Amino acid sequence: MSLNRPASKVPPRPQAQDINYEEWNEEQLEAALESLRLAHLKLRSLRSTIPTMVQPLTAAPVLPQILHAKVQVSLFAAVQEVGSFRETIANEEFRKITEYAAQSRMRNGNHDIKPWKARDEPEWAN
């Protein structure tokens, strides 16, 4: 005994990644690029965090209380920098940007995106 059901005339549902996907206009893309640029600048500034933290320890010997105060100030500044970066990448706007980029890569593939290597552009950090 087989069940013969008539074919459904409802179009197939889009795949999960296609739901709620919309192309961004130029203004949205430029705003996203600016957010990514700011996040990148904050990330690059974190390179100096550890050297800045240990800098008071490399100075000429001083009283322990003075050294403690200097180290405490440098550690507080480092915590502020890291916290600022974490806030930048954890906010809702940044999450939407990364989700949009992931969906775009899924839809369009990585065909035209060439891997970038720092050795190809020695002046990239300047």
DSSP file (Angstrom, degrees, kcal/mol; ACC not computed):
  #  RESIDUE AA STRUCTURE BP1 BP2  ACC     N-H-->O    O-->H-N    N-H-->O    O-->H-N    TCO  KAPPA ALPHA  PHI   PSI    X-CA   Y-CA   Z-CA
    1    1 A M              0   0    0      0, 0.0     2,-0.4     0, 0.0     0, 0.0   0.000 360.0 360.0 360.0 119.5    0.0    0.0    0.0
    2    2 A S        -     0   0    0      2,-0.0     2,-0.7     0, 0.0     0, 0.0  -0.851 360.0-126.5-115.8 150.0    1.6    3.2   -1.1
    3    3 A L        -     0   0    0     -2,-0.4     2,-0.9     2,-0.0     0, 0.0  -0.845  19.2-163.3 -95.7 116.4    0.6    6.8   -0.4
    4    4 A N        -     0   0    0     -2,-0.7    -2,-0.0     2,-0.0    -1,-0.0  -0.846  14.1-179.8-102.0 101.1    0.3    8.8   -3.5
    5    5 A R        -     0   0    0     -2,-0.9     3,-0.1     1,-0.0     2,-0.1  -0.795  31.7-110.3 -99.7 142.1    0.3   12.4   -2.5
    6    6 A P        -     0   0    0      0, 0.0     3,-0.1     0, 0.0     2,-0.1  -0.405  43.5 -94.8 -67.9 147.7    0.0   15.1   -5.1
    7    7 A A        -     0   0    0      1,-0.1     2,-0.2    -2,-0.1     0, 0.0  -0.361  43.2-112.5 -62.9 138.6    3.2   17.2   -5.7
    8    8 A S        -     0   0    0      1,-0.1    -1,-0.1     2,-0.1    -3,-0.0  -0.495  15.5-155.1 -74.6 140.3    3.3   20.3   -3.6
    9    9 A K        +     0   0    0     -2,-0.2    -1,-0.1     2,-0.1    -2,-0.1   0.328  62.5 110.3 -96.6   7.1    3.0   23.6   -5.5
   10   10 A V  S    S-     0   0    0      1,-0.1     3,-0.1     3,-0.0    -2,-0.1  -0.688  76.4-116.3 -80.9 129.9    4.8   25.5   -2.8
   11   11 A P        -     0   0    0      0, 0.0    -1,-0.1     0, 0.0    -2,-0.1  -0.298  40.9 -90.5 -63.8 152.2    8.3   26.6   -3.8
   12   12 A P        -     0   0    0      0, 0.0     3,-0.1     0, 0.0     0, 0.0  -0.301  45.7-104.7 -63.8 147.4   11.1   25.0   -1.9
   13   13 A R        -     0   0    0      1,-0.1     3,-0.1    -3,-0.1     2,-0.0  -0.423  38.8-106.8 -69.0 145.3   12.3   27.0    1.2
   14   14 A P        -     0   0    0      0, 0.0    -1,-0.1     0, 0.0     5,-0.1  -0.329  44.8 -89.6 -67.4 157.5   15.5   28.8    0.8
   15   15 A Q    >>  -     0   0    0      1,-0.1     3,-1.6    -3,-0.1     4,-0.9  -0.224  42.3-101.9 -64.7 160.9   18.5   27.4    2.6
   16   16 A A  G >4 S+     0   0    0      1,-0.3     3,-0.7     2,-0.2    -1,-0.1   0.850 121.5  53.7 -56.0 -38.8   19.1   28.6    6.2
   17   17 A Q  G 34 S+     0   0    0      1,-0.2    -1,-0.3     3,-0.0    90,-0.1   0.714 103.8  57.7 -73.2 -15.9   21.9   31.0    5.2
   18   18 A D  G X4 S+     0   0    0     -3,-1.6     3,-1.6     2,-0.1    -1,-0.2   0.690  81.8 100.6 -84.9 -18.8   19.6   32.7    2.6
   19   19 A I  T << S+     0   0    0     -4,-0.9     3,-0.1    -3,-0.7    -4,-0.0  -0.485  98.2   3.3 -68.4 134.2   16.9   33.6    5.2
   20   20 A N  T 3  S+     0   0    0      1,-0.2     2,-0.5    -2,-0.2    -1,-0.3   0.624  95.4 141.9  65.8  15.6   17.2   37.2    6.2
   21   21 A Y    <   +     0   0    0     -3,-1.6     2,-0.4    82,-0.0    -1,-0.2  -0.760  20.4 166.8 -90.0 129.5   20.1   37.8    3.8
   22   22 A E        -     0   0    0     -2,-0.5     2,-0.2    -3,-0.1    -3,-0.0  -0.998  37.9-110.9-140.1 144.1   20.0   41.1    2.0
   23   23 A E        -     0   0    0     -2,-0.4     2,-0.2     1,-0.1    77,-0.0  -0.502  34.7-127.8 -71.5 138.9   22.6   42.9    0.0
   24   24 A W        -     0   0    0     -2,-0.2     2,-0.1     1,-0.1    -1,-0.1  -0.605  18.6-125.4 -85.9 148.1   24.1   46.0    1.7
   25   25 A N     >  -     0   0    0     -2,-0.2     4,-2.3     1,-0.1     5,-0.2  -0.313  34.3 -94.2 -83.5 176.1   24.1   49.3   -0.1
   26   26 A E  H  > S+     0   0    0      1,-0.2     4,-2.4     2,-0.2     5,-0.2   0.861 123.9  54.5 -61.2 -37.8   27.3   51.3   -0.6
   27   27 A E  H  > S+     0   0    0      2,-0.2     4,-2.1     1,-0.2    -1,-0.2   0.916 109.8  46.5 -63.4 -43.6   26.7   53.4    2.5
   28   28 A Q  H  > S+     0   0    0      1,-0.2     4,-2.3     2,-0.2    -2,-0.2   0.902 112.2  50.7 -66.0 -40.6   26.4   50.3    4.7
   29   29 A L  H  X S+     0   0    0     -4,-2.3     4,-2.5     1,-0.2    -2,-0.2   0.898 110.1  49.5 -65.1 -39.8   29.5   48.8    3.2
   30   30 A E  H  X S+     0   0    0     -4,-2.4     4,-2.0     2,-0.2    -1,-0.2   0.890 110.9  49.8 -66.6 -38.2   31.5   52.0    3.8
   31   31 A A  H  X S+     0   0    0     -4,-2.1     4,-2.1     2,-0.2    -2,-0.2   0.899 111.1  50.0 -64.9 -39.8   30.3   52.1    7.4
   32   32 A A  H  X S+     0   0    0     -4,-2.3     4,-2.5     2,-0.2    -2,-0.2   0.911 109.4  51.1 -65.3 -41.9   31.3   48.5    7.9
   33   33 A L  H  X S+     0   0    0     -4,-2.5     4,-2.4     1,-0.2    -1,-0.2   0.889 109.1  51.2 -62.4 -38.3   34.7   49.2    6.4
   34   34 A E  H  X S+     0   0    0     -4,-2.0     4,-2.4     2,-0.2    -1,-0.2   0.906 109.9  49.4 -65.6 -40.8   35.2   52.1    8.8
   35   35 A S  H  X S+     0   0    0     -4,-2.1     4,-2.3     1,-0.2    -2,-0.2   0.914 112.4  48.0 -63.3 -42.0   34.3   49.9   11.7
   36   36 A L  H  X S+     0   0    0     -4,-2.5     4,-2.4     2,-0.2    -2,-0.2   0.885 110.0  52.8 -65.6 -37.9   36.7   47.2   10.6
   37   37 A R  H  X S+     0   0    0     -4,-2.4     4,-2.4     2,-0.2    -2,-0.2   0.925 110.3  47.3 -63.1 -44.3   39.4   49.8   10.1
   38   38 A L  H  X S+     0   0    0     -4,-2.4     4,-2.3     2,-0.2    -2,-0.2   0.904 112.1  49.8 -64.4 -41.0   38.9   51.1   13.7
   39   39 A A  H  X S+     0   0    0     -4,-2.3     4,-2.3     1,-0.2    -1,-0.2   0.903 110.8  50.5 -63.5 -39.9   39.0   47.6   15.0
   40   40 A H  H  X S+     0   0    0     -4,-2.4     4,-2.7     2,-0.2    -2,-0.2   0.908 109.4  50.4 -65.0 -41.8   42.2   46.9   13.1
   41   41 A L  H  X S+     0   0    0     -4,-2.4     4,-2.0     2,-0.2    -1,-0.2   0.912 111.3  48.4 -62.8 -41.6   43.8   50.0   14.4
   42   42 A K  H  X S+     0   0    0     -4,-2.3     4,-0.9     2,-0.2    -1,-0.2   0.900 111.4  50.4 -64.9 -39.4   42.9   49.0   18.0
   43   43 A L  H >< S+     0   0    0     -4,-2.3     3,-0.7     1,-0.2     4,-0.4   0.919 109.9  49.9 -64.2 -43.4   44.3   45.5   17.4
   44   44 A R  H >< S+     0   0    0     -4,-2.7     3,-1.4     1,-0.2     4,-0.3   0.863 105.2  57.6 -63.2 -35.0   47.5   46.9   16.1
   45   45 A S  H >< S+     0   0    0     -4,-2.0     3,-1.1     1,-0.3    -1,-0.2   0.749  93.3  69.0 -68.7 -20.7   47.9   49.2   19.1
   46   46 A L  G XX S+     0   0    0     -4,-0.9     3,-1.5    -3,-0.7     4,-0.5   0.678  79.7  79.0 -70.5 -15.4   47.7   46.1   21.3
   47   47 A R  G <4 S+     0   0    0     -3,-1.4    -1,-0.2    -4,-0.4     3,-0.2   0.841  95.4  46.0 -58.8 -32.0   51.2   45.1   20.0
   48   48 A S  G <> S+     0   0    0     -3,-1.1     4,-2.1    -4,-0.3    -1,-0.3   0.416  88.0  93.7 -91.8   2.7   52.7   47.6   22.3
   49   49 A T  H <> S+     0   0    0     -3,-1.5     4,-2.1     2,-0.2    -1,-0.2   0.947  86.9  41.7 -63.7 -50.9   50.7   46.6   25.3
   50   50 A I  H  X S+     0   0    0     -4,-0.5     4,-2.2    -3,-0.2     5,-0.2   0.938 114.9  49.9 -67.5 -46.0   53.1   44.1   26.9
   51   51 A P  H  > S+     0   0    0      0, 0.0     4,-1.0     0, 0.0    -1,-0.2   0.899 112.4  49.7 -57.6 -36.8   56.2   46.2   26.2
   52   52 A T  H  < S+     0   0    0     -4,-2.1    -2,-0.2     1,-0.2     3,-0.2   0.877 109.0  52.8 -67.4 -36.4   54.4   49.2   27.8
   53   53 A M  H  < S+     0   0    0     -4,-2.1    -1,-0.2     1,-0.2     4,-0.2   0.895 115.8  38.1 -66.1 -39.5   53.4   47.0   30.8
   54   54 A V  H >X S+     0   0    0     -4,-2.2     3,-1.0     1,-0.2     4,-0.8   0.540  90.0  93.9 -91.6  -5.9   57.0   45.9   31.5
   55   55 A Q  H >X S+     0   0    0     -4,-1.0     3,-1.2     1,-0.3     4,-0.6   0.878  81.2  55.3 -56.0 -42.6   58.7   49.2   30.7
   56   56 A P  H >4 S+     0   0    0      0, 0.0     3,-0.6     0, 0.0    -1,-0.3   0.815 103.3  57.6 -61.5 -26.3   58.7   50.4   34.4
   57   57 A L  H <4 S+     0   0    0     -3,-1.0    -2,-0.2     1,-0.2    -3,-0.1   0.718 102.3  54.3 -75.5 -19.6   60.5   47.2   35.3
   58   58 A T  H << S+     0   0    0     -3,-1.2    -1,-0.2    -4,-0.8    -3,-0.1   0.538  89.3  99.3 -91.1  -6.7   63.4   48.0   32.9
   59   59 A A  S << S-     0   0    0     -3,-0.6     3,-0.1    -4,-0.6     0, 0.0  -0.189  91.3 -71.4 -73.8 170.0   64.0   51.4   34.4
   60   60 A A        -     0   0    0      1,-0.1    -1,-0.2     0, 0.0    -2,-0.0  -0.265  69.3 -81.7 -58.9 148.6   66.8   52.2   36.9
   61   61 A P        +     0   0    0      0, 0.0     2,-0.2     0, 0.0    -1,-0.1  -0.264  60.6 168.3 -57.9 134.8   66.2   50.7   40.4
   62   62 A V        -     0   0    0     -3,-0.1    -3,-0.0     1,-0.1     0, 0.0  -0.764  45.2 -57.3-134.1-179.8   63.9   52.9   42.5
   63   63 A L     >  -     0   0    0     -2,-0.2     4,-2.6     1,-0.1     3,-0.3  -0.324  49.9-120.5 -60.6 144.0   62.0   52.5   45.7
   64   64 A P  H  > S+     0   0    0      0, 0.0     4,-2.8     0, 0.0     5,-0.2   0.856 112.4  55.3 -56.9 -36.0   59.6   49.6   45.7
   65   65 A Q  H  > S+     0   0    0      2,-0.2     4,-2.1     1,-0.2     5,-0.1   0.901 109.9  45.5 -65.6 -39.6   56.6   51.9   46.3
   66   66 A I  H  > S+     0   0    0     -3,-0.3     4,-2.5     2,-0.2     5,-0.2   0.924 113.7  49.4 -68.2 -44.4   57.4   54.0   43.3
   67   67 A L  H  X S+     0   0    0     -4,-2.6     4,-2.7     1,-0.2     5,-0.2   0.927 110.3  51.1 -59.7 -44.9   58.0   50.9   41.2
   68   68 A H  H  X S+     0   0    0     -4,-2.8     4,-2.6    -5,-0.2    -1,-0.2   0.915 110.4  49.0 -59.2 -44.1   54.7   49.5   42.3
   69   69 A A  H  X S+     0   0    0     -4,-2.1     4,-2.1     2,-0.2    -1,-0.2   0.910 112.4  47.6 -63.2 -43.2   52.9   52.7   41.4
   70   70 A K  H  X S+     0   0    0     -4,-2.5     4,-2.3     2,-0.2    -2,-0.2   0.911 113.7  46.9 -65.3 -42.4   54.4   52.8   38.0
   71   71 A V  H  X S+     0   0    0     -4,-2.7     4,-2.7     1,-0.2     5,-0.2   0.913 110.9  52.8 -65.3 -41.5   53.6   49.2   37.3
   72   72 A Q  H  X S+     0   0    0     -4,-2.6     4,-2.2    -5,-0.2    -2,-0.2   0.904 109.8  48.2 -61.1 -42.0   50.1   49.6   38.5
   73   73 A V  H  X S+     0   0    0     -4,-2.1     4,-2.2     2,-0.2    -1,-0.2   0.920 112.8  47.8 -64.3 -44.4   49.6   52.6   36.2
   74   74 A S  H  X S+     0   0    0     -4,-2.3     4,-2.0     1,-0.2    -2,-0.2   0.881 112.6  48.9 -67.4 -36.8   51.0   50.7   33.2
   75   75 A L  H  X S+     0   0    0     -4,-2.7     4,-2.5     2,-0.2    -1,-0.2   0.894 109.7  52.0 -68.3 -38.7   48.8   47.6   34.0
   76   76 A F  H  X S+     0   0    0     -4,-2.2     4,-2.0    -5,-0.2    -2,-0.2   0.915 109.9  49.2 -62.3 -42.4   45.7   49.8   34.3
   77   77 A A  H  X S+     0   0    0     -4,-2.2     4,-2.2     2,-0.2    -1,-0.2   0.893 110.7  50.8 -63.4 -39.6   46.4   51.4   30.9
   78   78 A A  H  X S+     0   0    0     -4,-2.0     4,-2.6     2,-0.2     5,-0.2   0.912 109.0  50.3 -65.6 -42.1   46.9   47.9   29.4
   79   79 A V  H  X S+     0   0    0     -4,-2.5     4,-2.5     1,-0.2    -1,-0.2   0.892 109.7  52.1 -62.2 -39.1   43.6   46.7   30.8
   80   80 A Q  H  X S+     0   0    0     -4,-2.0     4,-2.4     2,-0.2    -2,-0.2   0.923 110.4  47.9 -62.3 -45.1   41.9   49.8   29.4
   81   81 A E  H  X S+     0   0    0     -4,-2.2     4,-2.1     2,-0.2    -2,-0.2   0.934 114.2  45.1 -62.6 -47.6   43.3   49.1   25.9
   82   82 A V  H  X S+     0   0    0     -4,-2.6     4,-2.6     1,-0.2    -1,-0.2   0.914 113.3  51.1 -64.5 -41.9   42.3   45.4   25.9
   83   83 A G  H  X S+     0   0    0     -4,-2.5     4,-2.4    -5,-0.2    -1,-0.2   0.888 108.3  52.0 -61.9 -39.7   38.9   46.3   27.3
   84   84 A S  H  X S+     0   0    0     -4,-2.4     4,-2.0     2,-0.2    -1,-0.2   0.914 111.4  46.6 -63.3 -43.4   38.4   48.9   24.5
   85   85 A F  H  X S+     0   0    0     -4,-2.1     4,-2.2     2,-0.2     5,-0.2   0.922 111.6  51.1 -64.5 -43.9   39.3   46.4   21.8
   86   86 A R  H  X S+     0   0    0     -4,-2.6     4,-1.3     1,-0.2    -2,-0.2   0.896 110.0  49.9 -61.9 -39.9   37.0   43.7   23.4
   87   87 A E  H  X S+     0   0    0     -4,-2.4     4,-0.9     1,-0.2    -1,-0.2   0.897 109.0  53.6 -63.1 -39.9   34.1   46.2   23.4
   88   88 A T  H  < S+     0   0    0     -4,-2.0     3,-0.4     1,-0.2     6,-0.3   0.922 115.5  37.1 -61.8 -45.7   34.8   47.1   19.8
   89   89 A I  H  < S+     0   0    0     -4,-2.2    -1,-0.2     1,-0.2    -2,-0.2   0.614 115.6  54.6 -86.2 -10.5   34.6   43.5   18.6
   90   90 A A  H  < S+     0   0    0     -4,-1.3    -1,-0.2    -5,-0.2    -2,-0.2   0.535  83.1 106.3 -98.5  -6.7   31.8   42.4   20.9
   91   91 A N  S  X S-     0   0    0     -4,-0.9     4,-2.0    -3,-0.4     5,-0.2  -0.280  81.0-111.8 -75.6 163.6   29.2   45.0   20.1
   92   92 A E  H  > S+     0   0    0      1,-0.2     4,-2.3     2,-0.2     5,-0.2   0.864 113.9  55.2 -62.1 -40.8   26.2   44.3   18.0
   93   93 A E  H  > S+     0   0    0      1,-0.2     4,-2.0     2,-0.2    -1,-0.2   0.925 109.2  46.8 -61.1 -45.5   27.3   46.3   15.0
   94   94 A F  H  > S+     0   0    0     -6,-0.3     4,-2.4     1,-0.2    -1,-0.2   0.885 110.3  53.7 -65.7 -37.9   30.6   44.4   14.7
   95   95 A R  H  X S+     0   0    0     -4,-2.0     4,-2.4     1,-0.2    -1,-0.2   0.913 108.3  50.2 -62.0 -42.0   28.8   41.1   15.1
   96   96 A K  H  X S+     0   0    0     -4,-2.3     4,-2.6     1,-0.2    -1,-0.2   0.889 109.4  51.9 -63.2 -39.1   26.4   42.0   12.2
   97   97 A I  H  X S+     0   0    0     -4,-2.0     4,-2.4     2,-0.2    -2,-0.2   0.937 111.7  44.9 -63.5 -46.5   29.4   42.9   10.0
   98   98 A T  H  X S+     0   0    0     -4,-2.4     4,-2.2     2,-0.2    -2,-0.2   0.873 113.6  50.4 -68.5 -35.4   31.2   39.6   10.6
   99   99 A E  H  X S+     0   0    0     -4,-2.4     4,-2.6     2,-0.2     5,-0.2   0.911 110.4  50.0 -66.0 -41.5   27.9   37.7   10.1
  100  100 A Y  H  X S+     0   0    0     -4,-2.6     4,-2.6     1,-0.2    -2,-0.2   0.919 110.9  49.5 -62.3 -42.8   27.3   39.5    6.8
  101  101 A A  H  X S+     0   0    0     -4,-2.4     4,-2.3     2,-0.2    -1,-0.2   0.906 111.1  49.3 -62.8 -42.0   30.9   38.8    5.7
  102  102 A A  H  X S+     0   0    0     -4,-2.2     4,-2.1     2,-0.2    -2,-0.2   0.922 112.7  47.1 -64.3 -43.4   30.5   35.1    6.5
  103  103 A Q  H  X S+     0   0    0     -4,-2.6     4,-2.5     1,-0.2     5,-0.2   0.898 110.9  52.3 -64.5 -39.6   27.2   34.9    4.6
  104  104 A S  H  X S+     0   0    0     -4,-2.6     4,-3.0     1,-0.2     5,-0.3   0.906 109.3  49.1 -63.5 -41.6   28.7   36.7    1.7
  105  105 A R  H  X S+     0   0    0     -4,-2.3     4,-2.1     2,-0.2    -1,-0.2   0.891 111.7  49.7 -64.9 -38.3   31.6   34.2    1.6
  106  106 A M  H  < S+     0   0    0     -4,-2.1    -2,-0.2     2,-0.2    -1,-0.2   0.912 117.4  40.2 -65.8 -41.3   29.1   31.3    1.7
  107  107 A R  H  < S+     0   0    0     -4,-2.5    -2,-0.2     1,-0.2    -1,-0.2   0.896 130.2  26.3 -74.0 -41.2   27.0   32.7   -1.1
  108  108 A N  H  < S-     0   0    0     -4,-3.0     3,-0.5    -5,-0.2    -3,-0.2   0.578  98.5-138.8-102.9 -11.9   29.8   34.0   -3.3
  109  109 A G     <  -     0   0    0     -4,-2.1     3,-0.2    -5,-0.3    -1,-0.2  -0.063  30.5 -83.5  74.1 175.8   32.6   31.7   -2.4
  110  110 A N  S >  S+     0   0    0      1,-0.2     3,-0.7     2,-0.1    -1,-0.2  -0.041  83.7 125.7-105.5  29.7   36.2   32.8   -1.9
  111  111 A H  T 3  S+     0   0    0     -3,-0.5    -1,-0.2     1,-0.2    -2,-0.1   0.875  78.6  32.6 -60.4 -42.5   37.1   32.6   -5.6
  112  112 A D  T 3  S+     0   0    0     -3,-0.2     2,-0.7     2,-0.1    -1,-0.2   0.434  95.1  99.5 -97.4   0.5   38.4   36.1   -6.0
  113  113 A I    <   -     0   0    0     -3,-0.7    -3,-0.0     3,-0.0     3,-0.0  -0.792  57.4-161.2 -94.7 115.2   39.9   36.5   -2.6
  114  114 A K        -     0   0    0     -2,-0.7     2,-0.1     1,-0.1    -2,-0.1  -0.769  27.5-106.8 -94.3 137.8   43.6   36.0   -2.6
  115  115 A P        -     0   0    0      0, 0.0     2,-0.4     0, 0.0    -1,-0.1  -0.394  34.9-136.5 -62.0 137.7   45.4   35.2    0.6
  116  116 A W        -     0   0    0     -2,-0.1     2,-0.4     3,-0.0     3,-0.1  -0.816  17.5-166.5-100.6 135.5   47.4   38.2    1.8
  117  117 A K    >>  -     0   0    0     -2,-0.4     3,-1.5     1,-0.1     4,-0.5  -0.975  22.5-139.2-123.3 135.8   50.9   37.7    3.2
  118  118 A A  G >4 S+     0   0    0     -2,-0.4     3,-1.3     1,-0.3     6,-0.3   0.827 102.1  64.3 -61.1 -32.3   52.9   40.4    5.0
  119  119 A R  G 34 S+     0   0    0      1,-0.3    -1,-0.3     3,-0.1    -3,-0.0   0.739  93.5  62.4 -67.2 -19.5   56.0   39.5    3.2
  120  120 A D  G <4 S+     0   0    0     -3,-1.5    -1,-0.3     1,-0.3    -2,-0.2   0.748 114.6  32.3 -74.0 -22.9   54.4   40.6   -0.1
  121  121 A E    X<  -     0   0    0     -3,-1.3     3,-1.8    -4,-0.5    -1,-0.3  -0.766  67.0-178.3-135.4  87.8   54.1   44.1    1.3
  122  122 A P  T 3  S+     0   0    0      0, 0.0     3,-0.4     0, 0.0    -1,-0.1   0.732  83.4  53.9 -61.8 -22.1   57.0   45.0    3.6
  123  123 A E  T >  S+     0   0    0      1,-0.2     3,-1.5     2,-0.1    -5,-0.0   0.233  73.4 110.1 -95.2  14.4   55.6   48.5    4.3
  124  124 A W  T <  S+     0   0    0     -3,-1.8    -1,-0.2    -6,-0.3    -6,-0.0   0.790  73.8  54.7 -64.0 -28.8   52.1   47.3    5.4
  125  125 A A  T 3         0   0    0     -3,-0.4    -1,-0.3     1,-0.2    -2,-0.1   0.553 360.0 360.0 -84.2  -6.2   52.6   48.2    9.1
  126  126 A N    <         0   0    0     -3,-1.5    -1,-0.2     0, 0.0    -2,-0.2   0.459 360.0 360.0 -90.2 360.0   53.5   51.8    8.4
